[in-house]
């Protein structure tokens, strides 16, 4: 099979796996995807509302230090969630029925904008989030038992390390995608 | 014609082309290719309302197939998911299956763009349509096909 025409003939005669007859499965899956997208929008909205409600519930606005601490932490989470949502929404909007090169150009520009999120916004928001947490520490120390304060401190440090590692992996993954597109 | 009937017709007419292309991208792995073909037709169903008939329906389907397959492949490669070559190590593998296995291996060595071009050429798509699917001009496609054909033939011969 060393002649191209022969390769082509063989290719077109190649027996392919049998075709599933039922298109209902495809239609149902498509509707399911749309439903899941709707659910994530609702979950996102509820998360932001819960965070704001929590802020009001603990009356953080009455105490300046707690206001800034909790406000910064909740604000950072809300901003980052919205960024991620808008970014995903942008990518989902790229039509797949355009030419491969055009589609790739859109993907490259998308992942470049993700680099700005990863290298600028994420570290900035992450640092602000930690700063907000540090602001809350004296309040925790004052109001919680010594053991529980130590627990919060250690578990938070471990969470920050895990989060930073996770972000690092995500950035690495997306950088690989950009490389494969170029 | 209702959307469902229109989709059924498109599905019946284009499934073999789509699955062959998916098999080419996935080195002949049938299970993965079937999943990917299903993914392609989910997209076709979602985008069907956007098809205005500016190009052939087959060109439109091929564009969705190429973009979906490459996107899925990028995801899978990132998860370090190894693609199995169709050639099973089983003793009773026919000569033709061996030939296909070596062909898939050779196609897999090509870049994403060259792989797409040659898979469409193997499908017998006119070069003008290949240019429309890939998004480069007709003469560039002609030159590129000539080069890849030589590369592929040599590789298959040496396999």
Interface residues (C-beta under 8 A of the other chain):
Chain A: X1 X2 X3 X4 X7 X8 X10 X11 X12 X14 X16 X17 X19 X20 X23 X25 X26 X27 X29 X30 X33 X95 X96 X97 X98 X99 X100 X101 X102 X103 X173 X176 X177 X180 X181
Chain B: X4 X7 X8 X11 X12 X15 X16 X19 X20 X23 X30 X33 X34 X38 X41 X42 X43 X45 X46 X47 X50 X51 X60 X63 X64 X66 X67 X68 X70 X71 X74 X77 X78 X96 X99 X100 X102 X103 X112 X113 X116 X121 X122 X123 X124 X132 X133 X134 X135 X136 X149 X152 X153 X154 X156 X157
